[in-house]
Amino acid sequence: MNIVDRILTIVVTATITSIVWIVAGGTLIENATSESQRKNTRPAEVAPSPEATPTGDETAEEVAGLDTAMPTSPAQNASNRLLIPVKNIRASDLTDTFSDSRGEGVRLHEAIDIMAPVGTSVVAAAPGTVEKLFRSDAGGNTIYVRSNDGETIHYYAHLDEYAEGLKEGQRVRRGQRLGTVGSSGNASEEAPHLHFAVLQTTADAEWWEPANAVNPYPLLSGQQ
């Protein structure tokens, strides 16, 4: 075989190999983003809360950085409009439980527990849209309310019941009644409370996708 034949053989072989890799790679990408793959994705499971303490207990949804557009912190003016989401609770009544440990010290609480008697009204901390009413083993009766800009989700958990007529897709105003404080899920009946989390996300992310938790305490107590 002369030098020209050898060069021609190498070029043909390289071209065929490239075509095979391009076709195979395209198939893998298509399968990874298919509808069936998305349907198999579920929210992270939440570990049970520890035994009841004087400050209450609960564990937040697992949170992590999104793999889409980078989320940004809630706007300062939006933060200032956050209302304490439990009726008759003052800023001085709040306790910062955001950094409390959960799961035998392996994770942070990343939420605030607002203690109140069963049946106390839970109200919207800010305006938005009810994206999901969800019953979970850990959180019990929960509500996910997405902000008007789509980049923040307020998570309310352990509700005793939802407000009459509340439904997914409903627009809610700041201070609108969402339900009542309770002990649903893994909360202790001896320590009813609202588990309230602020989740920093992106407008194109689903309600169940990983998000970055923001400490609600300074936003509710007026320290920020």
N, C-alpha and C positions, 0 to 999 in steps of 0.2 A: 504494500500500500504506500503510495507516494505521499509527500507532505501535504498536497492539496486535498487528497481524499481524507487524510487524518483530520485536518482542520474542519472540513465539511462535516465529518462525523461528530466532532465535538460540538459544533454549533447546533446541529439538529438535536442532539441529545439534551443540551442545555435548554433549548426552546421547549421541547416536550415536557421536561421536568418542571419548568416554570408554569406551564399551562395546567398541569396536574395539581400543583400547589395552590394556584389561584382558585380553581374550581372547588377543591377540598376546603380551603379557607372560607370561601363564600358560603358553603353549605353549613359549616359550623356556626358562623355568625348568624345566619338565618334561623337556625335551630335555637340558638341562645336567646333570641329576641322574640320567639314565637309566642302566640297567645297561650299555648299549653304550658310553656315555661312560666309565664307570668301568673297563671292560675295556681301553680304549685308554690308560689311565694306566699308566706304568711308572716304576720307580725311576730316579733320575738316573744317567747314565753316569759312570764314574770314569775320569779320565785316567790313563795309564800312569805307574808310578813311575819316578823317575830311576834312573841307574845305581847299583849297590850301593856303599855306603859302610861304614866300620867300624861305624856305628850302625844299619845296615839301612835299608830304605825300604819305603814303601807309601803309598797315598793313601786317605783316608777317603771314605765316601759323601758326596755333596753334602748339606749341611744348611742349613736355613732355618727361620724361625718357622712354626709351624703356623697354619692359618687356622680352627682349631676352638678348643676351650677352651685357655686359656693354661696351658702346662706349668709345673710348679714344680720347684725344685731337689730332688734326692734327700734324703730325711730324714737327719738327722745320724746317727741310730743305724744306719740302713741303710748309710751310707757307711763307718762304722767296721767293718762286718762284711765289707767287700770283701777277698777273699783274692787274693794274687798268682796269676794264672791259669796260671802255668808252674811245674812242679815243680822244686825245688832252686834256685829263684831267690830271692835275698834282696832286701830293700828297697834295700840299698846297691848292688845290681847294676843297678838301674833307671836309665834316662836319660830326662829329660823331652823328648820329641820333639813334644809337642802343637803348639807354635807354629812348628815347622819349616816352611819354604816348600815347596810342591809345584807342579807345572805351571809351571816357569820363574818362580816367584815370584808367580803369580796367585792362589794359594789357600794356606790353612794345612793342615797335616797333620791336626790335630784328632783325634789318637789317639796311642797309645804303642806303640813297637815293642820287644818283649821278645826279645832275642837268646838263642838256645839251639840245641843240636845237633838235627838231624833225628831225630824219634822221641821226643823228650822229651814227657812227658805234659802235656796241656793240661787244666786243671780249671776248674770253674765258680767264678767269682769271688763269686757270691752265688746263693741259691736262686731258682728261677723255672721257667718253662716254655719248652721248645724250640719257638719259634714258626715258625722256618724253617731248613731245611738247603738252602743255595743255592750253586750253582757259578757263579762269574762270571769273566770274562776277567781282571779286575783282582785280585779278592780270592781267586780260586781256590776251594778248599773253605771255605765260611763257615758260621757258626752265629749265629743271632739268638735270644737268650734274653731273654724278657720277665720283669720282676720280678713278684712276687706281687700288688703293687698296680696293675700294668699301666702304670706311668708311667715306667719306665726299661727300655731295651733294651741288653744287653751284646752287643757284636758281636765275634766271633772270626774272624780271616781268615788265609789262607795255610796252612791245616792240610794236613799230609801225608795224613792219613786220619781218619775219624770213629771214635769208640769203637764197638765191636761192639754192635749192637742199638739204637744211638741213633736216635730217630725223632721226627718232628714231633708236638707235642702231649704229649710226655713231660715229666713233672715231674722236675726235677733239684735235688739238694741242694747246698749250699755245699761245694766241694772234690770233687765228683763228677767222674770222668774223662769228658771230652768227645771227646778225640781226641789227636793228636800234632802237634808243631811240624813245619813243612815249608817249602816254597818254591813252593807251587802258586800259580797266577795269574801276576801280573807280578813276583813277588819273585825276587831273584837266588838261584841255587842256592849261591852262595858266601857268602850271608848269610841263612841260614834264621832265621825269627823268627815270633813271633805278633804280628799286628797286632790290638790290643785297643782298642775304642772304647766310651765310655759315652754313650748317646743319650737325651736327656731328651725325653719324648713325652707323649701322653695315652692314657688307657685305651681310648678309642674309635678311635685311629689305627691304621692297618695297619702292618705291619713295614717296608714299603718307602716309606712316606710321609716327607716331610722332617721332621727332628727337630733339636733343639739339642744340639750336642756339649758335653760336660763333660770337663774335663781329668782323665784317670784317674790321672795321676802323684801328686798329693797324696793321693788316696784310697787308693792302693796303698802309698805310701811312709810313711804315718803322719803326714804333715804337715797333715792335716785330719781 
